[in-house]
Amino acid sequence: MPSQQIGIFEAKTHLSQIIEKVKNGADFIITNRGEPVAKIIPIEQEKQMTRKEAVEKMIELRKNYRGESSSFNVRKAIEEGRR
């Protein structure tokens, strides 16, 4: 289901109704004068996105260091992950 865009005024006016829809899986992009400024998503969706991003980052790290085991620096990889 694609995100529904709503303006700040509408979001403020109908926040409780929006939250009910979000509880049921909907998500909304809040706009300010037509420009997206925030997104309201179910908390479970946020957790899934975070996991997905973590997996993508691990795959990217693996690609960068594949075949270069002698030059792989664990400390450097940990520091890169903290940025």
mmCIF file of the N, C-alpha and C atoms, coordinates in Angstrom:
data_MODEL
# 
_entry.id   MODEL 
# 
loop_
_atom_site.group_PDB 
_atom_site.id 
_atom_site.type_symbol 
_atom_site.label_atom_id 
_atom_site.label_alt_id 
_atom_site.label_comp_id 
_atom_site.label_asym_id 
_atom_site.label_entity_id 
_atom_site.label_seq_id 
_atom_site.pdbx_PDB_ins_code 
_atom_site.Cartn_x 
_atom_site.Cartn_y 
_atom_site.Cartn_z 
_atom_site.occupancy 
_atom_site.B_iso_or_equiv 
_atom_site.pdbx_formal_charge 
_atom_site.auth_seq_id 
_atom_site.auth_comp_id 
_atom_site.auth_asym_id 
_atom_site.auth_atom_id 
_atom_site.pdbx_PDB_model_num 
ATOM 1   N N  . MET A 1 1  ? 0.853  -1.181  0.000  1.00 0.00 ? 1  MET A N  1 
ATOM 2   C CA . MET A 1 1  ? 0.000  0.000   0.000  1.00 0.00 ? 1  MET A CA 1 
ATOM 3   C C  . MET A 1 1  ? 0.896  1.240   0.000  1.00 0.00 ? 1  MET A C  1 
ATOM 4   N N  . PRO A 1 2  ? 0.739  2.126   -0.959 1.00 0.00 ? 2  PRO A N  1 
ATOM 5   C CA . PRO A 1 2  ? 1.574  3.330   -1.014 1.00 0.00 ? 2  PRO A CA 1 
ATOM 6   C C  . PRO A 1 2  ? 1.217  4.309   0.112  1.00 0.00 ? 2  PRO A C  1 
ATOM 7   N N  . SER A 1 3  ? 2.188  5.119   0.474  1.00 0.00 ? 3  SER A N  1 
ATOM 8   C CA . SER A 1 3  ? 1.967  6.136   1.509  1.00 0.00 ? 3  SER A CA 1 
ATOM 9   C C  . SER A 1 3  ? 0.975  7.171   1.020  1.00 0.00 ? 3  SER A C  1 
ATOM 10  N N  . GLN A 1 4  ? 0.131  7.614   1.935  1.00 0.00 ? 4  GLN A N  1 
ATOM 11  C CA . GLN A 1 4  ? -0.813 8.684   1.619  1.00 0.00 ? 4  GLN A CA 1 
ATOM 12  C C  . GLN A 1 4  ? -0.202 10.006  2.074  1.00 0.00 ? 4  GLN A C  1 
ATOM 13  N N  . GLN A 1 5  ? -0.230 11.009  1.221  1.00 0.00 ? 5  GLN A N  1 
ATOM 14  C CA . GLN A 1 5  ? 0.302  12.318  1.594  1.00 0.00 ? 5  GLN A CA 1 
ATOM 15  C C  . GLN A 1 5  ? -0.807 13.189  2.176  1.00 0.00 ? 5  GLN A C  1 
ATOM 16  N N  . ILE A 1 6  ? -0.483 13.847  3.287  1.00 0.00 ? 6  ILE A N  1 
ATOM 17  C CA . ILE A 1 6  ? -1.431 14.779  3.905  1.00 0.00 ? 6  ILE A CA 1 
ATOM 18  C C  . ILE A 1 6  ? -0.670 16.007  4.382  1.00 0.00 ? 6  ILE A C  1 
ATOM 19  N N  . GLY A 1 7  ? -1.339 17.140  4.382  1.00 0.00 ? 7  GLY A N  1 
ATOM 20  C CA . GLY A 1 7  ? -0.730 18.376  4.856  1.00 0.00 ? 7  GLY A CA 1 
ATOM 21  C C  . GLY A 1 7  ? -0.678 18.434  6.374  1.00 0.00 ? 7  GLY A C  1 
ATOM 22  N N  . ILE A 1 8  ? 0.166  19.314  6.879  1.00 0.00 ? 8  ILE A N  1 
ATOM 23  C CA . ILE A 1 8  ? 0.333  19.466  8.326  1.00 0.00 ? 8  ILE A CA 1 
ATOM 24  C C  . ILE A 1 8  ? -0.992 19.805  9.000  1.00 0.00 ? 8  ILE A C  1 
ATOM 25  N N  . PHE A 1 9  ? -1.751 20.736  8.448  1.00 0.00 ? 9  PHE A N  1 
ATOM 26  C CA . PHE A 1 9  ? -3.013 21.137  9.062  1.00 0.00 ? 9  PHE A CA 1 
ATOM 27  C C  . PHE A 1 9  ? -3.965 19.954  9.157  1.00 0.00 ? 9  PHE A C  1 
ATOM 28  N N  . GLU A 1 10 ? -4.090 19.208  8.064  1.00 0.00 ? 10 GLU A N  1 
ATOM 29  C CA . GLU A 1 10 ? -4.977 18.042  8.075  1.00 0.00 ? 10 GLU A CA 1 
ATOM 30  C C  . GLU A 1 10 ? -4.491 17.001  9.083  1.00 0.00 ? 10 GLU A C  1 
ATOM 31  N N  . ALA A 1 11 ? -3.192 16.779  9.146  1.00 0.00 ? 11 ALA A N  1 
ATOM 32  C CA . ALA A 1 11 ? -2.633 15.818  10.098 1.00 0.00 ? 11 ALA A CA 1 
ATOM 33  C C  . ALA A 1 11 ? -2.942 16.239  11.533 1.00 0.00 ? 11 ALA A C  1 
ATOM 34  N N  . LYS A 1 12 ? -2.776 17.514  11.809 1.00 0.00 ? 12 LYS A N  1 
ATOM 35  C CA . LYS A 1 12 ? -3.047 18.027  13.159 1.00 0.00 ? 12 LYS A CA 1 
ATOM 36  C C  . LYS A 1 12 ? -4.532 17.888  13.490 1.00 0.00 ? 12 LYS A C  1 
ATOM 37  N N  . THR A 1 13 ? -5.370 18.198  12.547 1.00 0.00 ? 13 THR A N  1 
ATOM 38  C CA . THR A 1 13 ? -6.814 18.181  12.762 1.00 0.00 ? 13 THR A CA 1 
ATOM 39  C C  . THR A 1 13 ? -7.348 16.764  12.952 1.00 0.00 ? 13 THR A C  1 
ATOM 40  N N  . HIS A 1 14 ? -6.752 15.796  12.254 1.00 0.00 ? 14 HIS A N  1 
ATOM 41  C CA . HIS A 1 14 ? -7.275 14.427  12.261 1.00 0.00 ? 14 HIS A CA 1 
ATOM 42  C C  . HIS A 1 14 ? -6.281 13.415  12.828 1.00 0.00 ? 14 HIS A C  1 
ATOM 43  N N  . LEU A 1 15 ? -5.433 13.856  13.752 1.00 0.00 ? 15 LEU A N  1 
ATOM 44  C CA . LEU A 1 15 ? -4.358 12.993  14.238 1.00 0.00 ? 15 LEU A CA 1 
ATOM 45  C C  . LEU A 1 15 ? -4.872 11.674  14.817 1.00 0.00 ? 15 LEU A C  1 
ATOM 46  N N  . SER A 1 16 ? -5.905 11.692  15.621 1.00 0.00 ? 16 SER A N  1 
ATOM 47  C CA . SER A 1 16 ? -6.378 10.445  16.226 1.00 0.00 ? 16 SER A CA 1 
ATOM 48  C C  . SER A 1 16 ? -6.867 9.464   15.159 1.00 0.00 ? 16 SER A C  1 
ATOM 49  N N  . GLN A 1 17 ? -7.506 9.965   14.116 1.00 0.00 ? 17 GLN A N  1 
ATOM 50  C CA . GLN A 1 17 ? -7.972 9.085   13.030 1.00 0.00 ? 17 GLN A CA 1 
ATOM 51  C C  . GLN A 1 17 ? -6.782 8.530   12.239 1.00 0.00 ? 17 GLN A C  1 
ATOM 52  N N  . ILE A 1 18 ? -5.776 9.363   12.037 1.00 0.00 ? 18 ILE A N  1 
ATOM 53  C CA . ILE A 1 18 ? -4.572 8.930   11.326 1.00 0.00 ? 18 ILE A CA 1 
ATOM 54  C C  . ILE A 1 18 ? -3.873 7.825   12.114 1.00 0.00 ? 18 ILE A C  1 
ATOM 55  N N  . ILE A 1 19 ? -3.767 8.009   13.430 1.00 0.00 ? 19 ILE A N  1 
ATOM 56  C CA . ILE A 1 19 ? -3.112 7.012   14.278 1.00 0.00 ? 19 ILE A CA 1 
ATOM 57  C C  . ILE A 1 19 ? -3.857 5.685   14.212 1.00 0.00 ? 19 ILE A C  1 
ATOM 58  N N  . GLU A 1 20 ? -5.169 5.714   14.207 1.00 0.00 ? 20 GLU A N  1 
ATOM 59  C CA . GLU A 1 20 ? -5.956 4.475   14.082 1.00 0.00 ? 20 GLU A CA 1 
ATOM 60  C C  . GLU A 1 20 ? -5.637 3.768   12.764 1.00 0.00 ? 20 GLU A C  1 
ATOM 61  N N  . LYS A 1 21 ? -5.530 4.526   11.690 1.00 0.00 ? 21 LYS A N  1 
ATOM 62  C CA . LYS A 1 21 ? -5.201 3.928   10.393 1.00 0.00 ? 21 LYS A CA 1 
ATOM 63  C C  . LYS A 1 21 ? -3.778 3.360   10.399 1.00 0.00 ? 21 LYS A C  1 
ATOM 64  N N  . VAL A 1 22 ? -2.862 4.052   11.053 1.00 0.00 ? 22 VAL A N  1 
ATOM 65  C CA . VAL A 1 22 ? -1.476 3.584   11.153 1.00 0.00 ? 22 VAL A CA 1 
ATOM 66  C C  . VAL A 1 22 ? -1.422 2.282   11.950 1.00 0.00 ? 22 VAL A C  1 
ATOM 67  N N  . LYS A 1 23 ? -2.221 2.190   13.001 1.00 0.00 ? 23 LYS A N  1 
ATOM 68  C CA . LYS A 1 23 ? -2.281 0.947   13.774 1.00 0.00 ? 23 LYS A CA 1 
ATOM 69  C C  . LYS A 1 23 ? -2.678 -0.230  12.897 1.00 0.00 ? 23 LYS A C  1 
ATOM 70  N N  . ASN A 1 24 ? -3.471 0.034   11.873 1.00 0.00 ? 24 ASN A N  1 
ATOM 71  C CA . ASN A 1 24 ? -3.939 -1.014  10.963 1.00 0.00 ? 24 ASN A CA 1 
ATOM 72  C C  . ASN A 1 24 ? -3.035 -1.188  9.745  1.00 0.00 ? 24 ASN A C  1 
ATOM 73  N N  . GLY A 1 25 ? -1.842 -0.571  9.769  1.00 0.00 ? 25 GLY A N  1 
ATOM 74  C CA . GLY A 1 25 ? -0.859 -0.807  8.724  1.00 0.00 ? 25 GLY A CA 1 
ATOM 75  C C  . GLY A 1 25 ? -0.656 0.307   7.715  1.00 0.00 ? 25 GLY A C  1 
ATOM 76  N N  . ALA A 1 26 ? -1.466 1.356   7.761  1.00 0.00 ? 26 ALA A N  1 
ATOM 77  C CA . ALA A 1 26 ? -1.302 2.466   6.816  1.00 0.00 ? 26 ALA A CA 1 
ATOM 78  C C  . ALA A 1 26 ? -0.085 3.312   7.203  1.00 0.00 ? 26 ALA A C  1 
ATOM 79  N N  . ASP A 1 27 ? 0.446  4.052   6.255  1.00 0.00 ? 27 ASP A N  1 
ATOM 80  C CA . ASP A 1 27 ? 1.477  5.041   6.593  1.00 0.00 ? 27 ASP A CA 1 
ATOM 81  C C  . ASP A 1 27 ? 1.202  6.321   5.823  1.00 0.00 ? 27 ASP A C  1 
ATOM 82  N N  . PHE A 1 28 ? 1.665  7.421   6.397  1.00 0.00 ? 28 PHE A N  1 
ATOM 83  C CA . PHE A 1 28 ? 1.368  8.745   5.865  1.00 0.00 ? 28 PHE A CA 1 
ATOM 84  C C  . PHE A 1 28 ? 2.643  9.558   5.741  1.00 0.00 ? 28 PHE A C  1 
ATOM 85  N N  . ILE A 1 29 ? 2.709  10.342  4.680  1.00 0.00 ? 29 ILE A N  1 
ATOM 86  C CA . ILE A 1 29 ? 3.771  11.335  4.520  1.00 0.00 ? 29 ILE A CA 1 
ATOM 87  C C  . ILE A 1 29 ? 3.145  12.689  4.812  1.00 0.00 ? 29 ILE A C  1 
ATOM 88  N N  . ILE A 1 30 ? 3.723  13.397  5.773  1.00 0.00 ? 30 ILE A N  1 
ATOM 89  C CA . ILE A 1 30 ? 3.236  14.725  6.146  1.00 0.00 ? 30 ILE A CA 1 
ATOM 90  C C  . ILE A 1 30 ? 3.970  15.750  5.286  1.00 0.00 ? 30 ILE A C  1 
ATOM 91  N N  . THR A 1 31 ? 3.200  16.648  4.679  1.00 0.00 ? 31 THR A N  1 
ATOM 92  C CA . THR A 1 31 ? 3.806  17.661  3.816  1.00 0.00 ? 31 THR A CA 1 
ATOM 93  C C  . THR A 1 31 ? 3.604  19.058  4.401  1.00 0.00 ? 31 THR A C  1 
ATOM 94  N N  . ASN A 1 32 ? 4.533  19.925  4.072  1.00 0.00 ? 32 ASN A N  1 
ATOM 95  C CA . ASN A 1 32 ? 4.442  21.335  4.429  1.00 0.00 ? 32 ASN A CA 1 
ATOM 96  C C  . ASN A 1 32 ? 4.525  22.110  3.125  1.00 0.00 ? 32 ASN A C  1 
ATOM 97  N N  . ARG A 1 33 ? 3.403  22.665  2.723  1.00 0.00 ? 33 ARG A N  1 
ATOM 98  C CA . ARG A 1 33 ? 3.308  23.377  1.446  1.00 0.00 ? 33 ARG A CA 1 
ATOM 99  C C  . ARG A 1 33 ? 3.722  22.498  0.268  1.00 0.00 ? 33 ARG A C  1 
ATOM 100 N N  . GLY A 1 34 ? 3.279  21.241  0.334  1.00 0.00 ? 34 GLY A N  1 
ATOM 101 C CA . GLY A 1 34 ? 3.540  20.296  -0.741 1.00 0.00 ? 34 GLY A CA 1 
ATOM 102 C C  . GLY A 1 34 ? 4.869  19.562  -0.672 1.00 0.00 ? 34 GLY A C  1 
ATOM 103 N N  . GLU A 1 35 ? 5.741  19.946  0.252  1.00 0.00 ? 35 GLU A N  1 
ATOM 104 C CA . GLU A 1 35 ? 7.051  19.309  0.390  1.00 0.00 ? 35 GLU A CA 1 
ATOM 105 C C  . GLU A 1 35 ? 7.003  18.279  1.519  1.00 0.00 ? 35 GLU A C  1 
ATOM 106 N N  . PRO A 1 36 ? 7.401  17.038  1.272  1.00 0.00 ? 36 PRO A N  1 
ATOM 107 C CA . PRO A 1 36 ? 7.421  16.029  2.337  1.00 0.00 ? 36 PRO A CA 1 
ATOM 108 C C  . PRO A 1 36 ? 8.382  16.427  3.458  1.00 0.00 ? 36 PRO A C  1 
ATOM 109 N N  . VAL A 1 37 ? 7.909  16.311  4.707  1.00 0.00 ? 37 VAL A N  1 
ATOM 110 C CA . VAL A 1 37 ? 8.758  16.668  5.848  1.00 0.00 ? 37 VAL A CA 1 
ATOM 111 C C  . VAL A 1 37 ? 8.837  15.565  6.900  1.00 0.00 ? 37 VAL A C  1 
ATOM 112 N N  . ALA A 1 38 ? 7.877  14.640  6.912  1.00 0.00 ? 38 ALA A N  1 
ATOM 113 C CA . ALA A 1 38 ? 7.884  13.587  7.921  1.00 0.00 ? 38 ALA A CA 1 
ATOM 114 C C  . ALA A 1 38 ? 7.063  12.410  7.421  1.00 0.00 ? 38 ALA A C  1 
ATOM 115 N N  . LYS A 1 39 ? 7.271  11.278  8.074  1.00 0.00 ? 39 LYS A N  1 
ATOM 116 C CA . LYS A 1 39 ? 6.501  10.095  7.728  1.00 0.00 ? 39 LYS A CA 1 
ATOM 117 C C  . LYS A 1 39 ? 6.026  9.428   9.003  1.00 0.00 ? 39 LYS A C  1 
ATOM 118 N N  . ILE A 1 40 ? 4.763  9.046   9.030  1.00 0.00 ? 40 ILE A N  1 
ATOM 119 C CA . ILE A 1 40 ? 4.187  8.315   10.153 1.00 0.00 ? 40 ILE A CA 1 
ATOM 120 C C  . ILE A 1 40 ? 3.980  6.884   9.678  1.00 0.00 ? 40 ILE A C  1 
ATOM 121 N N  . ILE A 1 41 ? 4.653  5.940   10.346 1.00 0.00 ? 41 ILE A N  1 
ATOM 122 C CA . ILE A 1 41 ? 4.560  4.537   9.969  1.00 0.00 ? 41 ILE A CA 1 
ATOM 123 C C  . ILE A 1 41 ? 4.304  3.691   11.217 1.00 0.00 ? 41 ILE A C  1 
ATOM 124 N N  . PRO A 1 42 ? 3.757  2.500   11.034 1.00 0.00 ? 42 PRO A N  1 
ATOM 125 C CA . PRO A 1 42 ? 3.599  1.599   12.179 1.00 0.00 ? 42 PRO A CA 1 
ATOM 126 C C  . PRO A 1 42 ? 4.968  1.264   12.757 1.00 0.00 ? 42 PRO A C  1 
ATOM 127 N N  . ILE A 1 43 ? 5.057  1.132   14.065 1.00 0.00 ? 43 ILE A N  1 
ATOM 128 C CA . ILE A 1 43 ? 6.338  0.874   14.723 1.00 0.00 ? 43 ILE A CA 1 
ATOM 129 C C  . ILE A 1 43 ? 6.974  -0.421  14.222 1.00 0.00 ? 43 ILE A C  1 
ATOM 130 N N  . GLU A 1 44 ? 6.173  -1.429  13.932 1.00 0.00 ? 44 GLU A N  1 
ATOM 131 C CA . GLU A 1 44 ? 6.722  -2.681  13.415 1.00 0.00 ? 44 GLU A CA 1 
ATOM 132 C C  . GLU A 1 44 ? 7.371  -2.480  12.049 1.00 0.00 ? 44 GLU A C  1 
ATOM 133 N N  . GLN A 1 45 ? 6.810  -1.623  11.233 1.00 0.00 ? 45 GLN A N  1 
ATOM 134 C CA . GLN A 1 45 ? 7.403  -1.337  9.920  1.00 0.00 ? 45 GLN A CA 1 
ATOM 135 C C  . GLN A 1 45 ? 8.755  -0.662  10.098 1.00 0.00 ? 45 GLN A C  1 
ATOM 136 N N  . GLU A 1 46 ? 8.868  0.206   11.068 1.00 0.00 ? 46 GLU A N  1 
ATOM 137 C CA . GLU A 1 46 ? 10.136 0.892   11.332 1.00 0.00 ? 46 GLU A CA 1 
ATOM 138 C C  . GLU A 1 46 ? 11.194 -0.115  11.756 1.00 0.00 ? 46 GLU A C  1 
ATOM 139 N N  . LYS A 1 47 ? 10.811 -1.062  12.608 1.00 0.00 ? 47 LYS A N  1 
ATOM 140 C CA . LYS A 1 47 ? 11.761 -2.080  13.053 1.00 0.00 ? 47 LYS A CA 1 
ATOM 141 C C  . LYS A 1 47 ? 12.208 -2.938  11.883 1.00 0.00 ? 47 LYS A C  1 
ATOM 142 N N  . GLN A 1 48 ? 11.291 -3.297  11.000 1.00 0.00 ? 48 GLN A N  1 
ATOM 143 C CA . GLN A 1 48 ? 11.637 -4.103  9.843  1.00 0.00 ? 48 GLN A CA 1 
ATOM 144 C C  . GLN A 1 48 ? 12.572 -3.340  8.918  1.00 0.00 ? 48 GLN A C  1 
ATOM 145 N N  . MET A 1 49 ? 12.325 -2.066  8.719  1.00 0.00 ? 49 MET A N  1 
ATOM 146 C CA . MET A 1 49 ? 13.189 -1.274  7.861  1.00 0.00 ? 49 MET A CA 1 
ATOM 147 C C  . MET A 1 49 ? 14.595 -1.237  8.449  1.00 0.00 ? 49 MET A C  1 
ATOM 148 N N  . THR A 1 50 ? 14.697 -1.116  9.764  1.00 0.00 ? 50 THR A N  1 
ATOM 149 C CA . THR A 1 50 ? 15.996 -1.059  10.407 1.00 0.00 ? 50 THR A CA 1 
ATOM 150 C C  . THR A 1 50 ? 16.743 -2.372  10.200 1.00 0.00 ? 50 THR A C  1 
ATOM 151 N N  . ARG A 1 51 ? 16.050 -3.485  10.349 1.00 0.00 ? 51 ARG A N  1 
ATOM 152 C CA . ARG A 1 51 ? 16.689 -4.784  10.119 1.00 0.00 ? 51 ARG A CA 1 
ATOM 153 C C  . ARG A 1 51 ? 17.139 -4.914  8.671  1.00 0.00 ? 51 ARG A C  1 
ATOM 154 N N  . LYS A 1 52 ? 16.272 -4.487  7.758  1.00 0.00 ? 52 LYS A N  1 
ATOM 155 C CA . LYS A 1 52 ? 16.603 -4.573  6.338  1.00 0.00 ? 52 LYS A CA 1 
ATOM 156 C C  . LYS A 1 52 ? 17.840 -3.740  6.036  1.00 0.00 ? 52 LYS A C  1 
ATOM 157 N N  . GLU A 1 53 ? 17.886 -2.538  6.586  1.00 0.00 ? 53 GLU A N  1 
ATOM 158 C CA . GLU A 1 53 ? 19.046 -1.672  6.368  1.00 0.00 ? 53 GLU A CA 1 
ATOM 159 C C  . GLU A 1 53 ? 20.308 -2.310  6.924  1.00 0.00 ? 53 GLU A C  1 
ATOM 160 N N  . ALA A 1 54 ? 20.199 -2.974  8.086  1.00 0.00 ? 54 ALA A N  1 
ATOM 161 C CA . ALA A 1 54 ? 21.357 -3.628  8.693  1.00 0.00 ? 54 ALA A CA 1 
ATOM 162 C C  . ALA A 1 54 ? 21.868 -4.754  7.801  1.00 0.00 ? 54 ALA A C  1 
ATOM 163 N N  . VAL A 1 55 ? 20.955 -5.545  7.278  1.00 0.00 ? 55 VAL A N  1 
ATOM 164 C CA . VAL A 1 55 ? 21.351 -6.644  6.397  1.00 0.00 ? 55 VAL A CA 1 
ATOM 165 C C  . VAL A 1 55 ? 22.008 -6.095  5.140  1.00 0.00 ? 55 VAL A C  1 
ATOM 166 N N  . GLU A 1 56 ? 21.425 -5.041  4.558  1.00 0.00 ? 56 GLU A N  1 
ATOM 167 C CA . GLU A 1 56 ? 22.010 -4.444  3.355  1.00 0.00 ? 56 GLU A CA 1 
ATOM 168 C C  . GLU A 1 56 ? 23.419 -3.938  3.635  1.00 0.00 ? 56 GLU A C  1 
ATOM 169 N N  . LYS A 1 57 ? 23.609 -3.350  4.810  1.00 0.00 ? 57 LYS A N  1 
ATOM 170 C CA . LYS A 1 57 ? 24.931 -2.828  5.165  1.00 0.00 ? 57 LYS A CA 1 
ATOM 171 C C  . LYS A 1 57 ? 25.938 -3.976  5.323  1.00 0.00 ? 57 LYS A C  1 
ATOM 172 N N  . MET A 1 58 ? 25.501 -5.085  5.939  1.00 0.00 ? 58 MET A N  1 
ATOM 173 C CA . MET A 1 58 ? 26.392 -6.235  6.099  1.00 0.00 ? 58 MET A CA 1 
ATOM 174 C C  . MET A 1 58 ? 26.770 -6.825  4.747  1.00 0.00 ? 58 MET A C  1 
ATOM 175 N N  . ILE A 1 59 ? 25.818 -6.889  3.829  1.00 0.00 ? 59 ILE A N  1 
ATOM 176 C CA . ILE A 1 59 ? 26.103 -7.404  2.488  1.00 0.00 ? 59 ILE A CA 1 
ATOM 177 C C  . ILE A 1 59 ? 27.110 -6.500  1.782  1.00 0.00 ? 59 ILE A C  1 
ATOM 178 N N  . GLU A 1 60 ? 26.916 -5.192  1.930  1.00 0.00 ? 60 GLU A N  1 
ATOM 179 C CA . GLU A 1 60 ? 27.841 -4.235  1.313  1.00 0.00 ? 60 GLU A CA 1 
ATOM 180 C C  . GLU A 1 60 ? 29.249 -4.373  1.900  1.00 0.00 ? 60 GLU A C  1 
ATOM 181 N N  . LEU A 1 61 ? 29.341 -4.521  3.222  1.00 0.00 ? 61 LEU A N  1 
ATOM 182 C CA . LEU A 1 61 ? 30.646 -4.715  3.851  1.00 0.00 ? 61 LEU A CA 1 
ATOM 183 C C  . LEU A 1 61 ? 31.307 -5.984  3.338  1.00 0.00 ? 61 LEU A C  1 
ATOM 184 N N  . ARG A 1 62 ? 30.529 -7.036  3.220  1.00 0.00 ? 62 ARG A N  1 
ATOM 185 C CA . ARG A 1 62 ? 31.070 -8.305  2.739  1.00 0.00 ? 62 ARG A CA 1 
ATOM 186 C C  . ARG A 1 62 ? 31.617 -8.161  1.323  1.00 0.00 ? 62 ARG A C  1 
ATOM 187 N N  . LYS A 1 63 ? 30.874 -7.436  0.472  1.00 0.00 ? 63 LYS A N  1 
ATOM 188 C CA . LYS A 1 63 ? 31.342 -7.215  -0.897 1.00 0.00 ? 63 LYS A CA 1 
ATOM 189 C C  . LYS A 1 63 ? 32.660 -6.450  -0.899 1.00 0.00 ? 63 LYS A C  1 
ATOM 190 N N  . ASN A 1 64 ? 32.756 -5.433  -0.041 1.00 0.00 ? 64 ASN A N  1 
ATOM 191 C CA . ASN A 1 64 ? 33.959 -4.601  0.008  1.00 0.00 ? 64 ASN A CA 1 
ATOM 192 C C  . ASN A 1 64 ? 35.190 -5.372  0.457  1.00 0.00 ? 64 ASN A C  1 
ATOM 193 N N  . TYR A 1 65 ? 35.002 -6.363  1.334  1.00 0.00 ? 65 TYR A N  1 
ATOM 194 C CA . TYR A 1 65 ? 36.146 -7.056  1.919  1.00 0.00 ? 65 TYR A CA 1 
ATOM 195 C C  . TYR A 1 65 ? 36.326 -8.475  1.404  1.00 0.00 ? 65 TYR A C  1 
ATOM 196 N N  . ARG A 1 66 ? 35.477 -8.921  0.480  1.00 0.00 ? 66 ARG A N  1 
ATOM 197 C CA . ARG A 1 66 ? 35.592 -10.279 -0.061 1.00 0.00 ? 66 ARG A CA 1 
ATOM 198 C C  . ARG A 1 66 ? 36.939 -10.426 -0.771 1.00 0.00 ? 66 ARG A C  1 
ATOM 199 N N  . GLY A 1 67 ? 37.622 -11.497 -0.442 1.00 0.00 ? 67 GLY A N  1 
ATOM 200 C CA . GLY A 1 67 ? 38.894 -11.775 -1.102 1.00 0.00 ? 67 GLY A CA 1 
ATOM 201 C C  . GLY A 1 67 ? 40.046 -10.950 -0.563 1.00 0.00 ? 67 GLY A C  1 
ATOM 202 N N  . GLU A 1 68 ? 39.804 -10.136 0.435  1.00 0.00 ? 68 GLU A N  1 
ATOM 203 C CA . GLU A 1 68 ? 40.859 -9.293  0.989  1.00 0.00 ? 68 GLU A CA 1 
ATOM 204 C C  . GLU A 1 68 ? 41.022 -9.578  2.481  1.00 0.00 ? 68 GLU A C  1 
ATOM 205 N N  . SER A 1 69 ? 40.942 -10.868 2.861  1.00 0.00 ? 69 SER A N  1 
ATOM 206 C CA . SER A 1 69 ? 40.941 -11.218 4.278  1.00 0.00 ? 69 SER A CA 1 
ATOM 207 C C  . SER A 1 69 ? 42.196 -10.729 5.004  1.00 0.00 ? 69 SER A C  1 
ATOM 208 N N  . SER A 1 70 ? 43.322 -10.698 4.315  1.00 0.00 ? 70 SER A N  1 
ATOM 209 C CA . SER A 1 70 ? 44.541 -10.261 4.978  1.00 0.00 ? 70 SER A CA 1 
ATOM 210 C C  . SER A 1 70 ? 44.525 -8.764  5.287  1.00 0.00 ? 70 SER A C  1 
ATOM 211 N N  . SER A 1 71 ? 43.736 -8.001  4.515  1.00 0.00 ? 71 SER A N  1 
ATOM 212 C CA . SER A 1 71 ? 43.698 -6.564  4.756  1.00 0.00 ? 71 SER A CA 1 
ATOM 213 C C  . SER A 1 71 ? 42.468 -6.144  5.557  1.00 0.00 ? 71 SER A C  1 
ATOM 214 N N  . PHE A 1 72 ? 41.628 -7.118  5.933  1.00 0.00 ? 72 PHE A N  1 
ATOM 215 C CA . PHE A 1 72 ? 40.431 -6.795  6.705  1.00 0.00 ? 72 PHE A CA 1 
ATOM 216 C C  . PHE A 1 72 ? 40.826 -6.406  8.118  1.00 0.00 ? 72 PHE A C  1 
ATOM 217 N N  . ASN A 1 73 ? 40.353 -5.246  8.534  1.00 0.00 ? 73 ASN A N  1 
ATOM 218 C CA . ASN A 1 73 ? 40.670 -4.724  9.850  1.00 0.00 ? 73 ASN A CA 1 
ATOM 219 C C  . ASN A 1 73 ? 39.367 -4.647  10.656 1.00 0.00 ? 73 ASN A C  1 
ATOM 220 N N  . VAL A 1 74 ? 39.243 -5.509  11.660 1.00 0.00 ? 74 VAL A N  1 
ATOM 221 C CA . VAL A 1 74 ? 38.014 -5.570  12.457 1.00 0.00 ? 74 VAL A CA 1 
ATOM 222 C C  . VAL A 1 74 ? 37.763 -4.234  13.133 1.00 0.00 ? 74 VAL A C  1 
ATOM 223 N N  . ARG A 1 75 ? 38.775 -3.637  13.705 1.00 0.00 ? 75 ARG A N  1 
ATOM 224 C CA . ARG A 1 75 ? 38.613 -2.359  14.412 1.00 0.00 ? 75 ARG A CA 1 
ATOM 225 C C  . ARG A 1 75 ? 38.089 -1.287  13.455 1.00 0.00 ? 75 ARG A C  1 
ATOM 226 N N  . LYS A 1 76 ? 38.638 -1.242  12.249 1.00 0.00 ? 76 LYS A N  1 
ATOM 227 C CA . LYS A 1 76 ? 38.191 -0.267  11.245 1.00 0.00 ? 76 LYS A CA 1 
ATOM 228 C C  . LYS A 1 76 ? 36.733 -0.506  10.871 1.00 0.00 ? 76 LYS A C  1 
ATOM 229 N N  . ALA A 1 77 ? 36.351 -1.764  10.719 1.00 0.00 ? 77 ALA A N  1 
ATOM 230 C CA . ALA A 1 77 ? 34.954 -2.077  10.367 1.00 0.00 ? 77 ALA A CA 1 
ATOM 231 C C  . ALA A 1 77 ? 34.011 -1.652  11.476 1.00 0.00 ? 77 ALA A C  1 
ATOM 232 N N  . ILE A 1 78 ? 34.423 -1.867  12.728 1.00 0.00 ? 78 ILE A N  1 
ATOM 233 C CA . ILE A 1 78 ? 33.588 -1.448  13.859 1.00 0.00 ? 78 ILE A CA 1 
ATOM 234 C C  . ILE A 1 78 ? 33.452 0.066   13.874 1.00 0.00 ? 78 ILE A C  1 
ATOM 235 N N  . GLU A 1 79 ? 34.543 0.772   13.686 1.00 0.00 ? 79 GLU A N  1 
ATOM 236 C CA . GLU A 1 79 ? 34.491 2.238   13.673 1.00 0.00 ? 79 GLU A CA 1 
ATOM 237 C C  . GLU A 1 79 ? 33.633 2.766   12.538 1.00 0.00 ? 79 GLU A C  1 
ATOM 238 N N  . GLU A 1 80 ? 33.700 2.139   11.360 1.00 0.00 ? 80 GLU A N  1 
ATOM 239 C CA . GLU A 1 80 ? 32.874 2.552   10.234 1.00 0.00 ? 80 GLU A CA 1 
ATOM 240 C C  . GLU A 1 80 ? 31.394 2.372   10.556 1.00 0.00 ? 80 GLU A C  1 
ATOM 241 N N  . GLY A 1 81 ? 31.080 1.333   11.291 1.00 0.00 ? 81 GLY A N  1 
ATOM 242 C CA . GLY A 1 81 ? 29.703 1.062   11.669 1.00 0.00 ? 81 GLY A CA 1 
ATOM 243 C C  . GLY A 1 81 ? 29.142 2.058   12.653 1.00 0.00 ? 81 GLY A C  1 
ATOM 244 N N  . ARG A 1 82 ? 30.002 2.796   13.359 1.00 0.00 ? 82 ARG A N  1 
ATOM 245 C CA . ARG A 1 82 ? 29.558 3.772   14.353 1.00 0.00 ? 82 ARG A CA 1 
ATOM 246 C C  . ARG A 1 82 ? 29.229 5.122   13.751 1.00 0.00 ? 82 ARG A C  1 
ATOM 247 N N  . ARG A 1 83 ? 29.520 5.302   12.487 1.00 0.00 ? 83 ARG A N  1 
ATOM 248 C CA . ARG A 1 83 ? 29.260 6.600   11.859 1.00 0.00 ? 83 ARG A CA 1 
ATOM 249 C C  . ARG A 1 83 ? 27.824 6.735   11.512 1.00 0.00 ? 83 ARG A C  1 
# 
